[in-house]
């Protein structure tokens, strides 16, 4: 299992990232390129998955980029770690729910390393933190599968501007909030991107046939 690890230091334009992944998907499918795990940041933008509703846009002045991933509307911006991937499920188990469980497990284990307890919710996809019964999302997951190759990815809020979420109903969920790691526990998260990749690769081995 050869996976290219790509780590971008400067913010990547969203459209460029998607084009790159879609080209890689075709190359992975035809065995011309290795699979990919890519950590990066985006500048401010809002993206909408295939299940979003117009009434989830509260501020009609914001620009929404429609995507092919699953899920609803979310925000990306500085201080948020994005982990994109192009991974061939034909080389593993053709199990989309199992693959999403691997992502959930990876995020939960990584945050546990930082002594932050989080959990997954089957009804509301993503990773959540419970602070005295105030449940808030700390990581979002959006996956698309084409030709049994999974791509798009997940994001973890580290120290991003949480006020940006006021323009939307994040992920279509009205009764829960959004948080970031800095709000939960102030500490050094510099190595988070390395730890997440390490755990992701380790957990992907459990999805092998």
TANOR-V404101 format. One record per backbone hydrogen bond with DSSP energy under -1.0 kcal/mol. CO is the residue of the C=O (numbers start at 1). NH is the residue of the N-H. E is the energy in kcal/mol with one decimal. If there is no record, write none. Layout:
BEGIN
CO/NH/E
CO/NH/E
END
This chain:
BEGIN
2/35/-1.3
4/37/-2.5
6/39/-2.4
13/17/-2.1
14/18/-2.3
15/19/-2.3
16/20/-2.3
17/21/-2.3
18/22/-2.6
19/23/-2.2
20/24/-2.3
21/25/-2.6
22/26/-1.5
23/27/-2.0
24/28/-3.1
25/29/-2.5
26/30/-1.5
27/32/-3.5
27/33/-1.1
28/31/-1.5
35/4/-3.1
36/86/-2.3
37/6/-2.8
38/84/-3.0
39/8/-2.6
40/82/-2.8
41/12/-2.7
45/76/-2.9
46/65/-2.7
47/74/-2.5
48/67/-2.8
49/52/-1.4
53/56/-1.9
54/57/-1.9
56/169/-2.4
59/62/-1.6
65/48/-2.7
69/50/-2.4
71/51/-2.3
72/49/-2.0
73/171/-3.4
74/47/-2.2
76/45/-2.2
77/80/-1.2
79/158/-2.0
79/159/-2.1
81/156/-2.7
82/40/-2.1
83/154/-2.1
84/38/-3.0
86/36/-2.1
87/150/-3.0
88/91/-1.0
93/95/-2.3
95/99/-2.1
96/100/-2.4
97/101/-2.1
98/102/-1.5
99/103/-1.7
100/104/-2.6
101/105/-2.7
102/106/-2.3
103/107/-2.3
104/108/-2.6
105/109/-2.7
106/110/-2.0
107/111/-2.5
108/112/-1.9
109/113/-1.4
111/116/-2.2
112/115/-2.3
119/128/-3.1
127/138/-2.7
127/139/-1.6
128/119/-2.1
129/136/-2.5
131/134/-1.3
134/131/-2.1
135/177/-1.7
136/129/-2.8
137/179/-2.9
138/157/-2.7
139/127/-2.5
140/155/-2.5
142/153/-2.0
143/70/-1.0
144/151/-2.8
146/149/-1.9
148/89/-2.4
149/146/-2.5
150/87/-2.8
151/144/-2.1
152/85/-2.1
153/142/-2.9
154/83/-3.1
155/140/-1.8
156/81/-2.5
157/181/-2.1
158/182/-2.7
161/164/-1.2
162/165/-1.4
163/166/-1.8
164/167/-1.1
165/168/-1.5
167/58/-1.5
167/59/-2.4
169/172/-2.6
170/173/-2.1
177/137/-2.9
180/184/-1.7
181/185/-3.4
189/192/-1.8
191/195/-2.3
192/196/-2.6
193/197/-1.6
194/198/-2.2
195/199/-2.4
196/200/-2.3
197/201/-2.5
198/202/-1.8
199/203/-2.7
200/204/-2.1
201/205/-1.0
203/206/-1.1
204/207/-1.5
205/208/-1.0
207/93/-1.7
END
